[in-house]
Amino acid sequence: MAQDEKIIVIGAGPAGLTLAYELLKAGRKNVTVYECDKQVGGISKTIKHHGNRIDIGGHRFFSKSDWVMSWWESFLPIAAPNEQNVTLHYQGKEREHLVRPHPQSQSQSPESDDVMLVRSRLSRIYYNKTFFDYPLKLTPTNLAKLGWRKTIVFGLSYLWTRLHKITPELTLEDFFINRFGRKLYQQFFKDYTEKVWGVPCSSISADWGAQRVKSLSISSAILHACKKALGLQKDTSVQTSLIEQFIYPKYGPGQMWETVARHITDMGGTILLNHHVNEITFENNRAVSITVTDQNGGQEQQKCDVLVSTMPIKELVAASGNYFSSTVKQIAQDLQYRDFITVGLLYKSSDITRQLEDNWIYIQEPGVNVGRVQIFNNWSPYLVADPETTWLGLEFFCSEGNELWTLSELDMIKLACFEMQKIGLVSTLNTLDSVVVHVPKAYPGYFGESYKRFSTLRNALDTVENLYLIGRNGMHCYNNQDHSMLTAKEATDQILSGQQDKSKIWEINIDDEYHEEKSN
């Protein structure tokens, strides 16, 4: 590939920015990133509101990939006065990571702005006004909260399932029941998951479980509990126990991607915000140009030698005119997504009724719409302007155009305030400040007839020689940001080498063992 060939990247989220940076670092000169939003970061951006900051969705920075961890730290070093081991948890497994002070500075500390912090990790389930560990742990405390009757019933249900596993495992309901038993699934997984997706678990592909919670199960919880009881856990004075720490940019995830974006432009790359790609022209199995509309309605056509897309596949195919078959166009058109709304609520800390040390809380109280609550103070204290206040983010899962999505901002705030008081986490309907953020196409849907035919769509797109699909929406694949970065790395390697095997991009985050990452 010639140095001056034009590479166009659609989308300035983690995948798009990682690829652009890696190509520029390798000597490619002509790299342009088009982003329809007014800021970089995609769903990993940080939203500023009256001095406070919102991390939409919550982004813990941890990975089994040494390459990803080193990549992050090259932009934002970890604020640590001494070397220390932390054990980062990743989809049910642990990854030991040595935190070192950054070699370029002997004084990296939280007082420095361009740093990552080592943060405590806690997520819990809130059910019947009681907190339960998440992931579920078989501790005496949790069992006491359930009561001996439910403990016995859940245990027998799990044993029955072990003897009568559902095969083949087709749906998410099958996936959960096989790992937790029917009774525990109905208690802690069914209602919440259906609130998130808006469809029954029996309608969602088991692929979602394999993608997101593949390592979670009662057997793994029992193993962990036994190791702890027998004293087989590693010395916690040396490293933390399961699921206890992660690293996090001082000012939220957007700080990472804003920093990367500055490096890209310093290296000669171009990032154009508020630019929407609305037409893509293909000829002879190649993308040859795109048409872009800017924020003022002006349009321009740009030729390309390589096109990398992180835009939703649904929109990509729609922008491709009649190039693809009617079957492929219909599959893309019918792909489903799940959206959510984050409502930021600022309270006086004295109005919070419970001690909240969590990063987020899964709300499984009946009769409320809110699905999850983030406590931004616990992600980083620097996300909150006034330390005497508590800054919460309430997440409401919905679909574009439905009743929740179309509520006015005032009505959405009233609903959020009412539900926080109803479930007993705050004592008042009054807040110091509030804001509503709509997040479209946050989660690619693993359900519907179209998803069952996704391989037809994927194969058609893969035949376009110079088109690379990466990232969460670019692949309609529920990737974390590190997975998205790894898809970008693989695509970069193929662009630079000319050795193309797009199946390797699709394999990322399919197999647990893929992420037992070798050092690169």
C-alpha positions, 0 to 999 in steps of 0.5 A: 500500500502506498504511503499517500493512498487515502484512508477514510475512517467513519466514526471517532470512537475507540475503534476508529481513533485506535486505527487512525493513530496506528496507521499514522504511527506506521507512516501512513500520511493520508488518514481522515476520520469523519464523526457525526457527533460534536465530540470524539469518543463515541459511547466512551465520551464524557459529557460535561454539565455545569462542572460535573461529568457523565460517563455514559454507560460506565467504562472500566479500563481493564483488559486481558490484552497487554497491548491494550493496557500498554496502549492506554498507559502510553497516553495517560500514565497511571498515577501511582507513587510506587510499584504495586500489583492490582488484579483486574477482573475481566468477564469472570477472570482475573488479570494481574497487572503491575502498575508502575510510576510513569518513567517520564515523571517522578511525580505522577499523582492525582494532582496531575491532570493527564493521568489514570487513577486506580479505582475500587470496583464494586457493583451490586444488585438492589432487590427488595431494598437489599443489596446483593453482590454482583457477580453473585457470590456464595457468601454467608451474608448473601445466603442470609439475605436470601433466607434458608428456604430460597437458598435450598430451593435455588440450590435444588434448582441448580442441581436439577439443571446440572442433571438436565441441561438444555441442549442445544443452547439456543436462547439467552434463557437457555444460557442463564438456566444452564449456568444458574438454575431456573429459580435463580435465573427467574429471581436475578436475571430474567426481569432485569435482562428483559428490562434492558432489551425490551424482549423476552430472554427466550427471544434473545440469541444465546450468542449474547450470553457467550459475548457478555457473561460467558465466564459467569456461573454458579460453578465458578462462584462455588470454586471461588468460595471454596478457594477462599474458605481453604485459604487458597486465594493469593495473599491480599496484602500483595494483590487485591481479591476478585473484582476489586480494582480497575484503572480510570482516566481522571476526568472520565473515559472521554479524556482518553479519546480526546488525548488520542485525537490530539495525537492524531492531529499532531501527527498529520491526521484529520478529524472532522466533527459534525460530519455525517456520511450519507452516501457510499459509492461502490464499484467492482467490489471496492468502495470508491468514494463517500459523500459527507454532509457537514453541520451547515448542510454543505456536501462534499464527495471524497474518494478513498482507497481504503474505507474503515467503518464503525457506523451502524451496519444498518446505516452503512447499507442504507447509505450504499444505494442499490449496490447490495442485493435486496435481501442484504438491504432488508436484513440490514434494515431490520437489524434491531438495537436497544437505546438508553437514556441517562438522567444525571441527578445531583443531590446534597450528599445528606439526601442519600439514604444508603451508603453507596460505595458502588460504581453502579447498582443494578436495580431489580426493584419491581414497579420502576423503569430505571435499570441501573444507577451510576455513582459518578463520585466513585468512578472518579472524584474529579467527575464531581465539582462539589465533594459535598454533593453526590452525582448520580446517573440513572439509566433507562433502557428503551427504544427510539420512538417509544414512550420513554424516549419521547418524554420531555426532558422535564417529565423524564427528570420528574420520573427519575426523581420519583423512582429514586425516592420510591426505591429508597435510595434518596429521601427527597424529590428535590435535586440541585441539578439535572440533565437528560442524555439520549444514547441511540443505538447503544446496544446491537440487538441479538434478536429478531429474524434479521439477526438470525440471517446476519451471516448473509449480511456479513458475507456480503460486506466482507466481499468489498475488498477495501472495506473493513468493519470494526467496533461495536456498531460497525460489526453489530457486535456487543464489544467492550472498548478494548475489544473494539480496539483489538478489532482496529489493531487487526484491521490495521495490521491487515491494511499495512501488510496487504494480507487480508483475512477479515474472519480474524477481525470477527473472531475477536471476543468470540473465544475466551482464550483469544483474550489470554493475550500474548505480549505483542 
